[in-house]
Amino acid sequence: QVQLVESGGGLVQPGGSLRLFCTASGYTFAAYGMSWHRQAPGKERELVASITRTGDATNYVDSVKGRFTISRDNAKNTAYLQMNSLKPEDTAVYYCSAITSWGRKWGQGTQVTVSS
């Protein structure tokens, strides 16, 4: 059974940092790319960042370029999203996702709130 579990969210002041974790199980983590998405209240879910299965290539939505970094550790079956210089508009539920042989899988999400 494929499972993705996010953690690391919380409340942070503008300009602060958070690191999100996505721990995978139930499939060969190293065989598939990973992505982080977010959904703010009243808005559609959007792709934030993606990384190839080997970690040799990454992509970001323009609004987070230079502030967020996606990475992965295949030995730990874990993907990360380092978020720096956070802004109130980054407030959302963040989800990790993988497209596996069984289709796209999602975690349950972790709330990130940027507020003073």
N, C-alpha and C positions, 0 to 999 in steps of 0.2 A: 504494500500500500504506500503510494507516494505521499509524503508529508513535507510541507515547508512551514517552518515556524519562525516568525519574526520576533525580535526583541530589541530593546535599546531605545525605544521612544520615550518621550517625556515632555516636560515643560522647560523651555529655555528662553532666556532673554534675547532680544535682537542682537546680532553680532556674535552670539555664542555658537557652540559646536555640539554635535551629537554624532554618535556612531551607531548605525543600525546593523543588526546581525540577522542572517537568514540561515538557519540550519536545516539541511535536507536529509531525508531518509527514504528508504524504500525503492531507490533506483540508483543507477550509476551516475553519480553527481558529475563526474569529470567528463561525461559523454555529451553534455548539453550546455548550451549557453544559459545565462541567467539575466534577469532584468529586475529593475525596481520601478514601481509605478506609484502614483499617489492620487488620492481623490479628496478634494476639498468639499465642504458642504455646498450642495446645490450645483456642483460642477461634475463634469464627466471625468472618469479616470484617465490619467495621462501617463505616458511613458516618460520616466525621468532619466534612466540610464540603463545601458546594457553592456554585457561583457561576453566575449566568446568563451567556448568551453576550456580553452587553454589559458585564457586571460591575456592574450597577446593583442587584443583590440577592444576598444571601448567606444561607446557613443553616449552623448548627453543631449538633453533638450537645451535649447539656447539659454533658457532662464537660469540654469544651474551651472553652466560651464564656468570653470575657474573657481567654483566654490565647493562642488561635490566631487567625490572620487569613488568609483565603484571598483571593487577588487574581489578576489576569491582565493580560498585556500583549499585546493582539491583534496589534500590529505585530511582535512578536518570537515569536509563536506559542508563548507560554510561560505557564504557570500557576505560582503560588507558594503555599506554605503556610509562613507565619511562625509559629513555635512558640516561645512564651516561657513562663517559669515551669514548665519541664518537670518532670514527676513520674516516679517509677519505673514507675507504671502506664501511662505513655505508651509504654513500650517495645513495639515491634511492627515489622513490615514495613509500610511505607506505600506505597500504590499510588495513582496518578492514573488517572482514567477519564473517558471521554466516550461518550455515546450518540450515535452518528452514523447516517447513512443506511445503513451497513453493520452496524448493531447496536452493542452495547456493546463498547468496546475498553478494554484494560487495558495498563498498563506492566508492566515486569518487577519493580518494587518496589525500595525502598531501605530498608535496616535503620536503625532508630533505637533506640539503647540508652541509657537514662537510669540511671546507676549511679554511686555514689561509689567 
